[in-house]
Amino acid sequence: MSSFIWVLFAGCGLTSFIVPAELQPVDLASVPTVETTEQCVSLGSGERIGAISPEGHAWLVTEGEGNPQFRIIDPFGDGTSVTRTLELPPIQQMRAWSDDDATFVAGGTVWRLPDGGPRVRLSEPPISIDERIPWCGELETNGILVSDGQWVEQQDDAWYLWEPTGDAPLAQLLDRDGQCQGADGITWGLSDDGLLWRVDADRAEFFEGFAGWVDGAAADEDLGILLTGGTLWVGAPERWTGYALQGPESLERVEGGGDTLYVAGSSSVLRVRDGAFARLAVDPKRPVVDVVAHAHGVWVVEEGQLCHHADGPAIRVDGLRPNQATRDELYTFTAEVVSPELGKETGWSLAVSANGAVVPLVETPEGGWSASGAFPTDPTTRFTLEATRGESTVTRTLSVHKLRLPGERSWAVDVKPIFDRHCAGCHGVDGISTDLTTLEAWQDRLANIEARVVDLQDMPPQDPNFGEPERTVIEEWLERPLP
């Protein structure tokens, strides 16, 4: 059983939502239809989507008498599926991480099916779970679930209970490909009273102005929030773009996967990417029941069938997940180029970089590539993958960020702003003393910084605006000097 640590929100604040001067009109009747590769499978009696992995594997679940049964479909495979039966209590929620790895909340307990092995009972969250719940991340290492208005977070074998202010409980988490945070370390959520929550390891902010929201989602860089009346907000605080969706269609669902948002109604699915709207070709005779997006496309649940839409070939990665939070210092992953209907493709060459530095690759006997190395010291590592074959090019970006627990300090987030305000005059690039403008410079002088700033307290000298709060932040950072 994990230990419980109860933590209150620090620095809660309410910020009004600044509405752009004008909404950009979108005539739904004029949105062009985009050509995609579509694959459809029939749904069995009582079969539903349990979860979609970040790489697109669909876990279909059938529950009734006895243990739940799963059918796992790879949209970039040969069309075959794998069936499994698991000994689990009734499933309240689940997340799939690959074609043989998933996490379940079942019977009020967290379970893990690691890499095809037997189920493992992990822990019972410190709150009661009575129904399907908002949930993101990997609950055994880095995840959040919300039940009955309470928000609990599992981090590094401990449960943290966040106690936000406000009357309305959080109703929806805006996860990114299943993960709670993006590369910025921020978790977003919506409450019933129209507040948008912005939460990081130390504080929460609330943005008002989303009363009447219908659904919300997150892509790599943007949030998408749909309001009653057909208003769609795309972006984030301080950089919102508002769209007035005009037409007879009733839109009621938003999904995010990779860098793309999808907006769906009972008869249509729209793709929103880089400010451009496109319509997916769905069967007009079959009502759209649900949409679930992932890094390479979207699954559309229609009446009696499940259809996958993809733009074309994709780079699939195993060993790293989009927006993964980790405390690991080293990485190992494999990559391959796959396409709908054909599965793994050959004849491609691949180049990978991590924050601009070339990542050496080794070709595998299966026709893919493998790589291993140390994460850069930056808070976020952005892997850029580019596959080429002749004149064809396929690209993908995948961000992994260092996991920061509540109370832990980051050089980039916490310490550098203090340095810029109080120390850069003397310790800047052109300063009169040692250059301390980089994380590496601080890491090389940890003992000296602790002695002068924390112990002797003679640095910075004669600065009345540098006080105990700033000194405490640096002292806490020195205990575990995260990037």
Phi, psi and omega in degrees: 000133179289153175283155182252133174233124183261126186230137175265150174300138174248142174068035179293142180206156181244128181236131178289147179277122180272112183281131174304156185301320182221145172276143176276121181287140175234111177279106186298330180292339183260000180292125183288151176273130182263145179275126178229165172271121185247133173232132183235146174228148179282145176266134178282173180298124179076004182275137180218165175288123172273315181192160174237130180286162178302334179266003170107358180294130180263123174258107177264135185237141173235122180240142178192226174284137180089196185280151179294143177249142183238142169239121187249123186239132177258115182291346178250025178254203183265013178094351179278162179231162178245135179249144180216149172238129182241142177275095183221152169294175177306132186278125176268326180194156177208158173229133175257137181250340176198198178279352179219022183221125182205157175241141183233145160253113185218130181062030180076010182233151177269130179235151178230136173252090189276116172048046174082358182279185179293157180296148179234124176281125188262298183191165173256119179301152184280026174220159179281143181235113188246350184204183176297136194230152169296135186202143175213161175078188180258107191295345178274346182227318187201084183209166181226137170225153183233129179214130176054040176082358180256143183246117177239143185233129177264121180219120171053049176067030175217145175264130175250128176259115177268135181240090183284159172273163180114157185272326186267133180286158175295132184252335185209137173261136181260083184280161176247107181051039178091342181271153185284321184245154168270193180297340179277358180075016185256138171254135180246146177206163179238139176252164187298336182269013174087018176267138172262121181269138173235111189233130170239196188293342188239340190204169177224145172235153180235126178251122180265161179126008182243031177300139181082019179294146181258316181198161178214159180202170179226138169252192184304309186248339190239150166264155172229122182233120182259129179252160173300146181093356174090023174268130179240122175260131180233133179133229180193168179310134180080359176212044179282146166238129182255136179240133173262105183278110189252125179156173183282349184288139176262113182258134189216009184216137175233135178226149177232140176206129184060232180259019190233141172252147177235136178240127188228151170230195184286345183228006184204156174226122179253141175256133180239116181216124180054038177080000181255136179258138175218154183252133174278145179277102178248158182292114182293345180273352182242117178300141175280122182266323184197161172225141177224118185263162173213187189295336188243003182167205184211140171265131179246119177272114176251170181298110177086355181209164180233125184237137179252134178242130179220152180285332184158208180301152181219159175261114180262135182241136176238127182115337173231146179240148178303132177061028179291139173255133186213154171255003180291149176265338185242153176233152172215131178208162172239156180219151176207157176262127181232158177219153178302140177074327184265336183077218184293134178251155178239173178086005179266154168247151186229138172234136182229140173228154177237110185051040176091345180270137182294135176258118179295140181241150175237128178289139181261157178299337182278359179095013176246208182219154174230155180209150175209153181174191179258137175298142172301166181283352180296153178300329180233135173253121180254107178275129175246122182243133179225118178254137180229144173210108186063234179266001181270141179224136175234129181237158176203142170242145183215120184256137175233131181238155181286132182286126178242121181280157174306131181094341177278147183253148178246140178297315184291320186274319189254316190274315184300320176300324176294316178301315182299324183280325193241344189236338189295336180300322180261326187252023175279183181302320181253022182283175183273353182232190185305134179288117180239034185278352183240158175301319182300322179295321177292317181297329179285346187230033184301313183296319181292320179296317179298319181295316186278321185274318187266312186278297182283332180056038176254009174229136353285147184280142171051049176238100184292344181270355176261116185229201184296322178301315180293320180295323179294320178300314180294320178297318178294324178293322181296335179294325173211091188285080179286152179300000000 
